[in-house]
């Protein structure tokens, strides 16, 4: 149980340490008006929501409970969960794992937040970032690449990047891609990085000096481990099979930040992926062992099989997803892989040294894995997997091919049994965990159903921002329906009016690349510089947008989340329409077959959370001001419109586009009544 609640915010550092060792919680003296953060962190201001969240986390970890916390932007949720969770881990001599969905937050935790706390808190703790195999140089694969006699590694005679990579490999202490002093060609790094299918673990001759394994060894003495969901689920998968901790050491507290993405990442991780590229690992293995004819057979059989897959994908028989097996003939590919295994098995018997033996065993294991994948797609027997075909385009040649994909339909049972029942305290947090409101407060039903967090307690922290003063929501009437061909041209004209009036300062988020491209093309006539997703890397686009108020950014997909542009550079946020999952999504198609009310149980909650994520790009600080414009009449005309509006912050709502201009001109824009005759129309902000 946590200690007594006392106000010790004015105690000296020595007395704070005494309180820590006396098991008195240090949440209040850390976050209070005269606390550690206020005294030692420049610009820090105490926030009620942050203190409320920190107290809740402190209780949960002390009482070994699970907790779901929605903490809006500005609350300071990172420190709110780190301080009590680290204190508990150090005091109880246990370990804390922090999981995130994107690399930006991981880097912020390790490069900024944790180092700052290590100098502020009255006790010592260690921390480390652990990444997936693909981020580390694989010494075994590097050796194979050096012995490559077929020239597959470099399609051009330019060897300069390879020489620079080799020079780095001899001096690096970590083998971490992020520390490579230049950006290698994608194909080159993929030839020498770690690959789970080819990792032979303790049997690998390079196991002791392995960079990835050394990073894992360092975790044994670490108090706080920062990782991503993919690696966490890899740990879970190996632990289920091996019945012991292999990738991550034991831990008692798990923080799942950006937890609204947790279930979908699990679906992807425990799903399957199979393409021609998969077989190139075996092709290179055959070449490494001098089996030229077999390498050609593997390459040919793979090409033929995936051509059949692509033809089926283009045929009228295929619609959205794979509903049965036998859509292609995999006999030749299976035979080629089986022969590869047999030939290597023969060499295994004749192997004279451990290094050769281990390399052979590694490729035999990889062959088994790909045979299993082939069989899983051609003879499906798992009702909890939904499979489909994707088209992919070779970046160098432009050639099209197909790859086989699958996702787990329901991951709640897996995470319920192996996360929430196995870890004493799991904290789920994000700025958008709830899928709406109930009479009791925020509605966490969708999150709990998706993740299996049935027993988690709930907390919704109030936003520190005054949206009624700082922002407006404008939903202009649009004549064309969201799926009408005239929708994009119509909203493009309105977007152009906004750009001309503001001279830029606008981020436009779209639910499809088609709408984005059409509106971006139309916006060229405004004279505002238009930045479009795909023209440059995301980091460069955001840098240009932040630094030049005369620009507008048009984006989709990843820009809906994790983008932080405080200040005047982002004054108007445009959203084309409610971000419903497309009806042709394979997972949604499978869920529709299972659940007659799939829209209410899945489609609507997903759209609400996605819209709230996009909406959250606008107001990032207490001094920000701006307008959100959503071009979707369904917010007023559809029955579910009120549910969506009530999930948004308490913000004045307008129906006339001129409210955008009036807000920036004099900040006194009146509400404009909705059109007469519309069903379920509200002329004022939704009731709370």
C-alpha positions as CSV (number, residue, x, y, z in Angstrom):
1,X,0.0,0.0,0.0
2,X,1.2,3.5,-0.7
3,X,2.3,5.6,2.3
4,X,0.3,8.5,3.9
5,X,-0.5,11.5,1.8
6,X,1.5,14.4,3.2
7,X,2.5,17.8,1.8
8,X,6.3,17.8,1.9
9,X,6.9,19.9,-1.2
10,X,9.2,22.3,0.7
11,X,11.5,19.6,2.2
12,X,15.2,19.7,1.4
13,X,16.8,17.1,-0.9
14,X,18.2,15.2,2.1
15,X,14.8,15.0,3.7
16,X,13.3,14.0,0.4
17,X,15.7,11.1,0.2
18,X,14.7,10.2,3.8
19,X,11.1,10.1,2.7
20,X,11.9,7.9,-0.2
21,X,13.8,5.4,2.0
22,X,10.9,5.6,4.6
23,X,8.4,4.6,1.9
24,X,6.6,7.9,1.8
25,X,5.5,8.6,-1.8
26,X,7.3,11.4,-3.4
27,X,4.7,12.3,-6.1
28,X,3.6,15.5,-4.4
29,X,7.0,16.8,-3.5
30,X,8.2,16.1,-7.0
31,X,5.3,17.8,-8.9
32,X,4.2,20.4,-6.3
33,X,4.6,24.2,-6.6
34,X,8.0,24.1,-4.7
35,X,8.9,20.5,-5.7
36,X,11.9,19.0,-7.4
37,X,10.6,19.6,-10.9
38,X,9.8,23.3,-10.2
39,X,13.2,23.9,-8.6
40,X,15.3,22.0,-11.1
41,X,13.5,22.0,-14.5
42,X,13.5,25.4,-16.2
43,X,10.0,26.5,-17.3
44,X,8.2,23.8,-15.4
45,X,4.7,24.7,-14.1
46,X,2.7,22.4,-11.8
47,X,-0.4,20.9,-13.4
48,X,-3.3,19.4,-11.6
49,X,-3.8,16.8,-14.3
50,X,-0.2,15.7,-14.1
51,X,-0.3,15.3,-10.3
52,X,-3.7,13.4,-10.5
53,X,-2.2,11.0,-13.0
54,X,1.0,10.5,-11.1
55,X,-0.9,9.7,-7.9
56,X,-3.1,7.2,-9.8
57,X,0.0,5.5,-11.3
58,X,1.7,5.4,-7.9
59,X,-1.4,3.6,-6.4
60,X,-1.7,1.2,-9.2
61,X,1.9,0.0,-9.2
62,X,2.0,-0.2,-5.4
63,X,-1.3,-2.2,-5.3
64,X,-0.4,-4.3,-8.3
65,X,-3.3,-3.2,-10.4
66,X,-3.9,-2.3,-14.0
67,X,-4.9,1.2,-15.0
68,X,-6.1,2.8,-18.3
69,X,-5.4,6.6,-18.3
70,X,-6.4,9.1,-21.0
71,X,-4.1,12.1,-20.6
72,X,-4.6,14.8,-23.3
73,X,-1.7,16.8,-24.7
74,X,-0.3,19.3,-22.2
75,X,-0.9,17.1,-19.2
76,X,2.8,16.0,-19.1
77,X,1.9,12.3,-19.0
78,X,5.5,11.1,-19.6
79,X,6.8,12.4,-16.3
80,X,3.5,11.5,-14.6
81,X,4.0,7.8,-15.2
82,X,7.8,7.8,-15.1
83,X,8.3,9.3,-11.6
84,X,6.1,6.9,-9.6
85,X,6.9,3.8,-11.7
86,X,10.7,4.4,-11.5
87,X,10.4,5.0,-7.7
88,X,8.5,1.7,-7.3
89,X,11.0,-0.2,-9.4
90,X,14.0,1.1,-7.6
91,X,12.4,0.7,-4.1
92,X,11.2,-2.9,-4.7
93,X,14.3,-3.9,-6.7
94,X,12.1,-4.8,-9.7
95,X,12.2,-3.6,-13.3
96,X,10.1,-1.2,-15.4
97,X,9.5,-1.6,-19.1
98,X,8.1,1.3,-21.1
99,X,6.6,0.5,-24.5
100,X,5.9,3.0,-27.3
101,X,4.6,2.9,-30.8
102,X,7.0,5.3,-32.5
103,X,10.7,6.0,-32.5
104,X,10.2,9.7,-31.8
105,X,8.8,9.1,-28.3
106,X,11.5,6.4,-27.6
107,X,14.2,8.8,-28.5
108,X,12.6,11.6,-26.4
109,X,12.4,9.2,-23.4
110,X,16.1,8.1,-23.7
111,X,17.7,11.3,-24.8
112,X,15.7,13.8,-22.8
113,X,13.2,12.7,-20.2
114,X,15.1,9.9,-18.4
115,X,18.4,11.7,-18.3
116,X,16.6,14.7,-16.8
117,X,14.9,12.6,-14.1
118,X,18.2,10.9,-13.3
119,X,19.5,14.3,-12.2
120,X,16.4,15.4,-10.4
121,X,15.1,12.4,-8.4
122,X,16.7,11.7,-5.0
123,X,17.8,8.2,-6.0
124,X,19.8,6.6,-8.7
125,X,18.5,4.4,-11.5
126,X,19.7,3.1,-14.8
127,X,17.9,3.0,-18.2
128,X,18.4,1.6,-21.7
129,X,16.8,1.5,-25.1
130,X,16.4,-1.8,-26.8
131,X,15.5,-2.2,-30.5
132,X,14.6,-5.0,-32.8
133,X,17.1,-7.1,-34.7
134,X,16.7,-5.1,-37.9
135,X,18.3,-2.1,-36.3
136,X,21.6,-3.9,-35.6
137,X,24.4,-5.0,-37.8
138,X,24.5,-8.8,-38.0
139,X,28.1,-10.0,-37.9
140,X,27.1,-13.4,-39.4
141,X,25.3,-11.9,-42.3
142,X,28.1,-9.4,-42.8
143,X,30.5,-12.3,-43.2
144,X,28.2,-13.9,-45.7
145,X,28.0,-10.7,-47.7
146,X,31.7,-10.4,-47.8
147,X,31.9,-13.9,-49.3
148,X,29.1,-13.2,-51.8
149,X,30.3,-14.4,-55.2
150,X,27.2,-13.6,-57.2
151,X,27.3,-9.8,-56.9
152,X,23.7,-9.7,-55.5
153,X,24.8,-7.2,-52.9
154,X,25.7,-4.4,-55.3
155,X,23.7,-4.1,-58.6
156,X,26.1,-1.3,-59.6
157,X,29.9,-1.2,-59.5
158,X,29.9,1.7,-57.0
159,X,31.5,0.1,-53.9
160,X,32.0,3.3,-51.8
161,X,29.0,2.7,-49.5
162,X,30.1,-0.8,-48.9
163,X,33.6,0.3,-48.0
164,X,32.2,2.9,-45.6
165,X,30.0,0.3,-44.0
166,X,33.0,-2.1,-43.5
167,X,35.0,0.7,-41.9
168,X,32.2,1.5,-39.5
169,X,31.7,-2.2,-38.7
170,X,35.3,-2.4,-37.5
171,X,35.0,0.5,-35.1
172,X,31.4,0.5,-33.9
173,X,30.7,-0.5,-30.3
174,X,26.9,-0.9,-30.7
175,X,26.3,-1.9,-34.4
176,X,23.2,0.3,-34.1
177,X,21.9,1.7,-37.5
178,X,21.1,5.1,-35.8
179,X,24.8,5.6,-35.1
180,X,25.9,4.9,-38.7
181,X,27.4,8.2,-39.9
182,X,25.8,8.0,-43.4
183,X,22.6,6.6,-44.8
184,X,23.3,3.3,-46.6
185,X,21.3,2.1,-49.6
186,X,18.3,0.3,-48.4
187,X,19.2,-2.9,-50.1
188,X,22.7,-2.9,-48.6
189,X,21.5,-2.5,-44.9
190,X,18.8,-5.2,-45.5
191,X,21.6,-7.5,-46.6
192,X,23.6,-7.2,-43.4
193,X,21.1,-6.4,-40.6
194,X,19.6,-8.9,-38.2
195,X,16.6,-10.9,-39.5
196,X,14.6,-13.0,-37.1
197,X,14.1,-15.9,-39.5
198,X,17.9,-16.2,-40.0
199,X,18.8,-15.6,-36.3
200,X,20.2,-18.8,-34.9
201,X,20.5,-17.5,-31.3
202,X,23.0,-19.3,-29.1
203,X,24.0,-21.6,-31.9
204,X,25.3,-18.7,-34.0
205,X,29.1,-18.6,-34.2
206,X,28.9,-14.8,-33.7
207,X,26.6,-15.1,-30.6
208,X,29.1,-13.7,-28.1
209,X,30.2,-10.6,-30.1
210,X,26.7,-10.1,-31.5
211,X,25.6,-6.4,-31.2
212,X,21.9,-7.3,-30.7
213,X,22.7,-9.9,-28.0
214,X,25.1,-7.6,-26.2
215,X,22.3,-4.9,-26.1
216,X,20.1,-7.5,-24.5
217,X,22.7,-8.6,-22.0
218,X,23.1,-5.0,-20.8
219,X,19.4,-5.1,-19.8
220,X,20.0,-7.5,-17.0
221,X,21.3,-4.7,-14.8
222,X,18.9,-2.0,-16.0
223,X,16.1,-0.6,-13.9
224,X,14.1,1.0,-16.8
225,X,13.9,-0.5,-20.3
226,X,12.5,1.5,-23.2
227,X,11.3,-0.5,-26.2
228,X,8.7,-0.6,-28.9
229,X,5.6,-2.8,-29.2
230,X,7.1,-5.0,-32.0
231,X,10.0,-6.0,-29.8
232,X,7.8,-6.4,-26.8
233,X,5.5,-8.8,-28.7
234,X,8.6,-10.6,-30.0
235,X,9.6,-11.1,-26.4
236,X,6.1,-12.3,-25.7
237,X,6.1,-14.8,-28.6
238,X,9.5,-16.3,-27.6
239,X,8.4,-16.5,-24.0
240,X,5.3,-18.4,-24.9
241,X,7.3,-20.9,-26.9
242,X,10.3,-21.2,-24.6
243,X,8.4,-20.7,-21.3
244,X,11.1,-18.3,-20.1
245,X,12.2,-14.7,-20.5
246,X,14.6,-14.6,-23.5
247,X,14.6,-11.2,-25.1
248,X,13.6,-9.0,-22.1
249,X,14.6,-9.8,-18.5
250,X,11.8,-10.2,-15.9
251,X,9.8,-7.0,-15.1
252,X,7.0,-6.2,-12.7
253,X,5.6,-3.0,-14.2
254,X,4.7,-2.3,-17.9
255,X,3.9,1.2,-19.2
256,X,2.1,1.0,-22.6
257,X,2.3,4.5,-24.0
258,X,0.3,5.3,-27.2
259,X,-1.8,2.3,-26.1
260,X,-4.5,3.1,-28.6
261,X,-2.2,1.4,-31.1
262,X,-1.3,-1.6,-29.0
263,X,-4.0,-4.1,-30.4
264,X,-3.3,-3.3,-34.0
265,X,0.4,-3.6,-33.7
266,X,-0.2,-7.0,-32.0
267,X,-2.4,-8.0,-34.9
268,X,0.4,-7.2,-37.3
269,X,3.1,-8.8,-35.3
270,X,1.4,-12.1,-34.8
271,X,0.2,-12.1,-38.4
272,X,2.2,-13.4,-41.4
273,X,4.0,-12.0,-44.4
274,X,5.4,-14.0,-47.4
275,X,6.8,-12.6,-50.6
276,X,9.5,-13.2,-53.2
277,X,11.9,-11.3,-51.0
278,X,11.4,-14.0,-48.3
279,X,12.9,-16.6,-50.6
280,X,15.9,-14.5,-51.5
281,X,17.3,-15.4,-48.1
282,X,17.3,-19.0,-49.2
283,X,18.6,-18.1,-52.6
284,X,21.6,-16.3,-51.0
285,X,22.1,-19.3,-48.7
286,X,22.3,-21.6,-51.7
287,X,24.8,-19.3,-53.3
288,X,26.8,-19.1,-50.2
289,X,27.1,-22.9,-50.1
290,X,27.9,-23.0,-53.9
291,X,24.6,-24.6,-54.9
292,X,24.2,-22.5,-58.0
293,X,21.6,-24.7,-59.7
294,X,19.5,-24.9,-56.6
295,X,19.7,-21.1,-56.2
296,X,18.3,-20.7,-59.7
297,X,15.6,-23.3,-59.0
298,X,14.5,-21.5,-55.9
299,X,14.4,-18.1,-57.6
300,X,12.4,-19.5,-60.6
301,X,9.9,-21.4,-58.5
302,X,9.4,-18.4,-56.3
303,X,8.9,-16.1,-59.2
304,X,6.4,-18.4,-60.8
305,X,4.4,-18.9,-57.6
306,X,4.0,-15.2,-56.9
307,X,3.1,-14.5,-60.5
308,X,0.2,-17.0,-59.9
309,X,-0.7,-15.1,-56.7
310,X,-0.7,-11.8,-58.6
311,X,-2.9,-13.2,-61.4
312,X,-5.4,-14.4,-58.8
313,X,-5.2,-11.0,-57.2
314,X,-6.2,-9.4,-60.5
315,X,-9.0,-12.0,-61.2
316,X,-12.7,-11.5,-60.5
317,X,-12.5,-14.4,-58.0
318,X,-10.5,-12.3,-55.5
319,X,-12.4,-9.7,-53.5
320,X,-10.8,-8.0,-50.5
321,X,-9.3,-11.0,-48.8
322,X,-8.5,-14.7,-49.2
323,X,-11.4,-16.9,-48.1
324,X,-10.0,-20.2,-49.1
325,X,-6.7,-21.9,-49.9
326,X,-5.6,-23.4,-53.2
327,X,-5.6,-20.1,-55.0
328,X,-2.1,-20.9,-56.5
329,X,0.0,-24.0,-57.0
330,X,2.9,-24.0,-54.5
331,X,4.1,-27.5,-55.3
332,X,7.2,-26.4,-57.2
333,X,8.2,-23.9,-54.7
334,X,7.7,-26.3,-51.8
335,X,9.7,-28.9,-53.7
336,X,12.6,-26.5,-54.3
337,X,12.7,-25.4,-50.6
338,X,12.5,-29.1,-49.6
339,X,15.4,-29.9,-51.9
340,X,17.3,-27.0,-50.4
341,X,16.8,-28.6,-46.9
342,X,17.9,-32.0,-48.1
343,X,21.0,-30.8,-49.8
344,X,22.0,-28.9,-46.7
345,X,21.2,-31.8,-44.4
346,X,23.7,-33.9,-46.4
347,X,26.3,-31.2,-45.8
348,X,25.4,-31.1,-42.2
349,X,26.5,-34.7,-41.8
350,X,29.8,-33.9,-43.5
351,X,30.5,-30.7,-41.6
352,X,33.9,-30.6,-40.1
353,X,33.7,-27.5,-37.9
354,X,31.1,-25.9,-35.6
355,X,30.9,-22.7,-37.7
356,X,29.9,-24.5,-40.9
357,X,27.5,-26.7,-38.9
358,X,25.8,-23.7,-37.4
359,X,25.4,-21.8,-40.7
360,X,23.8,-24.9,-42.3
361,X,21.5,-25.3,-39.3
362,X,20.5,-21.6,-39.6
363,X,19.4,-22.0,-43.2
364,X,17.6,-25.3,-42.6
365,X,15.6,-23.5,-39.8
366,X,14.8,-20.6,-42.2
367,X,13.6,-23.1,-44.9
368,X,11.3,-24.8,-42.3
369,X,9.9,-21.3,-41.5
370,X,9.1,-20.5,-45.1
371,X,7.6,-23.9,-45.8
372,X,5.3,-23.3,-42.8
373,X,4.3,-19.9,-44.2
374,X,3.6,-21.3,-47.6
375,X,1.4,-24.0,-46.1
376,X,-0.4,-21.6,-43.8
377,X,-1.6,-19.5,-46.8
378,X,-2.4,-22.4,-49.1
379,X,-4.1,-24.5,-46.5
380,X,-5.4,-22.1,-43.9
381,X,-6.7,-23.6,-40.7
382,X,-6.6,-20.7,-38.2
383,X,-10.0,-19.0,-38.0
384,X,-8.4,-16.2,-36.0
385,X,-6.2,-15.1,-39.0
386,X,-7.5,-13.0,-41.9
387,X,-5.3,-13.3,-45.0
388,X,-5.1,-11.2,-48.1
389,X,-2.9,-10.3,-51.1
390,X,-1.1,-7.0,-51.5
391,X,0.4,-5.5,-54.6
392,X,3.9,-4.2,-54.2
393,X,6.1,-2.2,-56.6
394,X,9.9,-2.6,-56.9
395,X,11.3,0.9,-56.3
396,X,14.2,0.3,-58.7
397,X,12.5,-1.4,-61.7
398,X,8.9,-0.3,-61.2
399,X,7.8,-4.0,-61.7
400,X,4.7,-5.1,-59.8
401,X,4.5,-8.2,-57.7
402,X,2.3,-9.7,-55.0
403,X,2.9,-10.6,-51.4
404,X,0.7,-12.6,-49.0
405,X,-0.3,-11.0,-45.7
406,X,-2.4,-11.9,-42.7
407,X,-3.4,-10.4,-39.4
408,X,-4.8,-11.8,-36.2
409,X,-8.5,-10.9,-35.9
410,X,-8.7,-10.9,-32.1
411,X,-5.7,-10.4,-29.9
412,X,-7.5,-9.8,-26.7
413,X,-7.2,-13.4,-25.4
414,X,-3.5,-13.4,-26.1
415,X,-2.8,-10.1,-24.3
416,X,-5.2,-11.0,-21.5
417,X,-3.4,-14.2,-20.7
418,X,0.2,-13.2,-21.4
419,X,0.2,-9.5,-20.4
420,X,-2.5,-8.6,-18.0
421,X,-2.4,-11.9,-16.1
422,X,1.4,-12.2,-16.2
423,X,2.5,-8.7,-15.3
424,X,1.6,-7.4,-11.8
425,X,0.8,-3.8,-13.0
426,X,0.1,-2.6,-16.6
427,X,-0.5,1.1,-17.2
428,X,-2.2,1.9,-20.5
429,X,-2.0,5.5,-21.5
430,X,-2.5,7.8,-24.5
431,X,-4.1,11.2,-25.4
432,X,-6.9,9.2,-27.0
433,X,-7.9,6.0,-25.3
434,X,-11.6,6.6,-25.0
435,X,-14.1,6.1,-27.8
436,X,-16.6,8.6,-26.5
437,X,-18.5,9.4,-23.3
438,X,-21.0,7.8,-21.0
439,X,-23.0,9.2,-18.1
440,X,-20.1,8.1,-15.9
441,X,-17.4,9.8,-17.9
442,X,-15.1,8.6,-20.6
443,X,-15.9,5.3,-22.4
444,X,-13.0,2.8,-22.4
445,X,-15.1,-0.1,-23.6
446,X,-13.4,-0.4,-27.1
447,X,-9.9,-0.3,-25.6
448,X,-10.7,-3.0,-23.1
449,X,-12.4,-5.2,-25.6
450,X,-9.5,-4.8,-28.1
451,X,-6.6,-5.3,-25.6
452,X,-8.1,-7.7,-23.1
453,X,-7.6,-5.2,-20.3
454,X,-10.9,-6.2,-18.6
455,X,-9.8,-5.6,-15.1
456,X,-8.1,-2.2,-15.6
457,X,-9.3,0.7,-13.6
458,X,-10.0,3.9,-15.5
459,X,-9.0,7.5,-15.3
460,X,-9.7,10.4,-17.6
461,X,-7.5,13.4,-16.9
462,X,-8.9,16.8,-17.9
463,X,-7.1,18.8,-20.6
464,X,-5.2,21.8,-19.3
465,X,-6.2,23.8,-22.4
466,X,-9.1,26.2,-22.7
467,X,-10.6,25.1,-26.0
468,X,-13.5,27.5,-25.8
469,X,-11.1,30.4,-25.7
470,X,-8.3,29.0,-27.8
471,X,-10.0,27.3,-30.7
472,X,-13.1,26.8,-32.9
473,X,-14.5,23.9,-34.9
474,X,-16.0,24.7,-38.2
475,X,-18.1,22.1,-40.2
476,X,-19.1,23.9,-43.4
477,X,-22.0,22.4,-45.4
478,X,-20.7,20.4,-48.4
479,X,-23.0,19.7,-51.4
480,X,-21.2,16.6,-52.5
481,X,-21.2,13.4,-50.3
482,X,-17.9,12.2,-48.9
483,X,-17.7,9.4,-51.5
484,X,-18.9,11.6,-54.4
485,X,-16.4,12.3,-57.2
486,X,-17.2,16.0,-56.7
487,X,-16.3,16.0,-53.0
488,X,-12.5,16.7,-53.5
489,X,-12.9,19.5,-56.0
490,X,-15.6,21.2,-53.8
491,X,-13.5,21.1,-50.6
492,X,-10.4,22.1,-52.5
493,X,-12.1,25.4,-53.3
494,X,-12.8,26.0,-49.6
495,X,-9.3,25.0,-48.6
496,X,-7.9,27.5,-51.1
497,X,-10.0,30.2,-49.5
498,X,-8.4,29.4,-46.2
499,X,-4.9,29.3,-47.6
500,X,-5.3,32.7,-49.3
501,X,-6.7,34.3,-46.1
502,X,-4.0,32.8,-43.8
503,X,-1.2,32.9,-46.3
504,X,-0.3,29.3,-45.3
505,X,-0.2,28.2,-41.6
506,X,-2.5,25.2,-42.5
507,X,-2.1,21.5,-42.2
508,X,-4.6,19.5,-44.2
509,X,-5.1,15.8,-43.2
510,X,-6.8,13.5,-45.6
511,X,-8.3,10.0,-45.4
512,X,-7.0,9.0,-48.8
513,X,-4.1,9.8,-51.0
514,X,-6.5,10.5,-53.9
515,X,-8.1,13.4,-52.0
516,X,-4.8,14.6,-50.8
517,X,-3.3,14.7,-54.3
518,X,-6.3,16.4,-55.9
519,X,-6.5,19.1,-53.2
520,X,-2.7,19.7,-53.2
521,X,-2.8,20.1,-57.0
522,X,-5.6,22.6,-56.8
523,X,-3.9,24.5,-54.0
524,X,-0.9,25.4,-56.3
525,X,-2.9,28.3,-57.7
526,X,-3.0,30.0,-54.3
527,X,0.6,31.1,-54.4
528,X,1.2,29.4,-51.0
529,X,4.1,26.9,-50.9
530,X,2.4,23.5,-50.7
531,X,4.3,20.7,-49.0
532,X,3.0,17.3,-49.9
533,X,3.6,14.0,-48.1
534,X,5.9,11.8,-50.1
535,X,7.9,14.7,-51.6
536,X,10.5,14.5,-48.8
537,X,11.0,12.4,-45.6
538,X,8.4,13.3,-42.9
539,X,11.0,14.9,-40.6
540,X,12.1,17.3,-43.4
541,X,8.5,18.2,-44.3
542,X,7.7,19.0,-40.7
543,X,10.9,21.0,-40.3
544,X,10.0,23.1,-43.3
545,X,6.4,23.6,-42.2
546,X,7.5,24.6,-38.6
547,X,10.0,27.2,-39.9
548,X,8.0,28.9,-42.6
549,X,4.6,30.3,-41.8
550,X,4.0,30.8,-45.5
551,X,3.6,27.1,-46.2
552,X,0.8,24.6,-46.0
553,X,1.2,20.9,-45.4
554,X,-1.0,18.3,-47.1
555,X,-0.7,14.8,-45.6
556,X,-2.4,11.5,-44.8
557,X,-1.7,8.3,-42.9
558,X,1.2,8.8,-40.4
559,X,0.7,12.5,-40.0
560,X,-2.6,12.0,-38.2
561,X,-0.6,11.0,-35.1
562,X,2.6,12.0,-33.2
563,X,3.0,15.3,-35.2
564,X,3.9,18.2,-32.9
565,X,3.8,21.7,-34.5
566,X,3.2,24.3,-31.7
567,X,2.7,28.0,-32.4
568,X,1.5,30.0,-35.3
569,X,2.9,27.8,-38.0
570,X,-0.1,25.5,-37.5
571,X,-3.1,27.9,-37.1
572,X,-5.7,26.0,-39.1
573,X,-6.2,22.2,-39.2
574,X,-8.2,20.9,-42.1
575,X,-9.7,17.3,-42.1
576,X,-11.4,16.1,-45.2
577,X,-13.9,13.7,-43.6
578,X,-14.5,11.2,-40.7
579,X,-11.6,8.7,-40.9
580,X,-13.7,5.5,-41.2
581,X,-11.7,2.4,-42.0
582,X,-12.3,1.7,-45.8
583,X,-14.9,-1.0,-46.4
584,X,-12.3,-3.0,-48.5
585,X,-10.0,-3.4,-45.4
586,X,-9.5,-7.2,-45.0
587,X,-9.8,-7.1,-41.2
588,X,-13.0,-5.0,-41.2
589,X,-14.4,-7.4,-43.9
590,X,-13.8,-10.4,-41.6
591,X,-15.2,-8.6,-38.6
592,X,-18.4,-7.7,-40.5
593,X,-19.0,-11.4,-41.1
594,X,-18.6,-12.1,-37.4
595,X,-20.5,-9.2,-35.9
596,X,-23.8,-7.9,-37.3
597,X,-23.2,-4.7,-35.4
598,X,-19.6,-4.3,-36.5
599,X,-20.2,-0.6,-37.3
600,X,-21.1,0.3,-33.7
601,X,-18.6,-2.0,-32.1
602,X,-15.6,-1.5,-34.4
603,X,-15.9,1.0,-37.2
604,X,-17.3,3.9,-35.2
605,X,-14.9,3.6,-32.2
606,X,-11.9,3.4,-34.5
607,X,-13.0,6.5,-36.4
608,X,-13.6,8.4,-33.2
609,X,-10.1,7.6,-31.9
610,X,-8.5,8.4,-35.2
611,X,-10.4,11.7,-35.5
612,X,-9.4,12.7,-32.0
613,X,-5.8,11.9,-32.8
614,X,-5.9,14.2,-35.9
615,X,-7.8,16.9,-34.0
616,X,-5.1,16.9,-31.4
617,X,-2.5,18.2,-33.9
618,X,-3.9,21.7,-33.5
619,X,-3.6,22.9,-29.9
620,X,-0.2,21.8,-28.4
621,X,0.4,24.6,-25.8
622,X,-1.7,26.9,-23.7
623,X,-0.8,29.8,-25.9
624,X,-1.8,28.2,-29.2
625,X,-4.9,29.5,-31.1
626,X,-6.5,28.0,-34.1
627,X,-9.4,26.5,-36.0
628,X,-10.3,22.9,-37.0
629,X,-12.3,22.6,-40.2
630,X,-14.0,19.2,-41.0
631,X,-15.7,18.9,-44.3
632,X,-18.2,16.1,-43.4
633,X,-21.9,16.8,-43.1
634,X,-22.4,13.4,-41.4
635,X,-21.3,15.0,-38.1
636,X,-24.8,16.8,-38.2
637,X,-26.9,14.5,-40.4
638,X,-26.0,11.0,-39.3
639,X,-27.2,9.4,-36.0
640,X,-23.6,8.8,-34.9
641,X,-22.6,12.4,-35.6
642,X,-23.4,13.5,-32.0
643,X,-21.4,10.6,-30.6
644,X,-18.3,11.8,-32.5
645,X,-18.8,15.5,-31.6
646,X,-19.2,14.7,-27.9
647,X,-15.9,12.8,-28.0
648,X,-14.1,16.1,-29.0
649,X,-13.0,18.8,-26.6
650,X,-15.5,21.4,-25.3
651,X,-15.2,23.7,-28.3
652,X,-17.5,26.3,-30.0
653,X,-18.9,24.8,-33.3
654,X,-19.7,26.8,-36.4
655,X,-21.3,25.9,-39.7
656,X,-20.0,28.8,-41.9
657,X,-16.5,28.8,-43.4
658,X,-16.3,32.5,-42.7
659,X,-16.0,31.7,-39.0
660,X,-12.4,30.7,-39.8
661,X,-11.6,34.1,-41.1
662,X,-13.5,35.9,-38.4
663,X,-11.7,34.0,-35.7
664,X,-8.4,35.2,-36.9
665,X,-9.6,38.7,-37.7
666,X,-11.3,39.5,-34.3
667,X,-11.9,36.2,-32.4
668,X,-15.6,37.0,-32.0
669,X,-17.2,34.7,-34.6
670,X,-20.8,33.9,-33.7
671,X,-22.3,30.5,-34.0
672,X,-24.1,30.0,-37.3
673,X,-27.3,27.9,-37.2
674,X,-27.3,24.6,-39.1
675,X,-29.4,24.3,-42.3
676,X,-33.1,23.7,-41.6
677,X,-34.5,20.3,-42.2
678,X,-31.3,18.3,-41.5
679,X,-31.8,15.3,-39.3
680,X,-30.1,15.1,-35.8
681,X,-28.9,18.7,-36.3
682,X,-27.4,20.6,-33.4
683,X,-27.0,24.3,-33.7
684,X,-24.6,24.6,-30.7
685,X,-21.8,22.7,-29.1
686,X,-22.8,19.2,-28.0
687,X,-24.1,18.9,-24.4
688,X,-21.7,17.6,-21.8
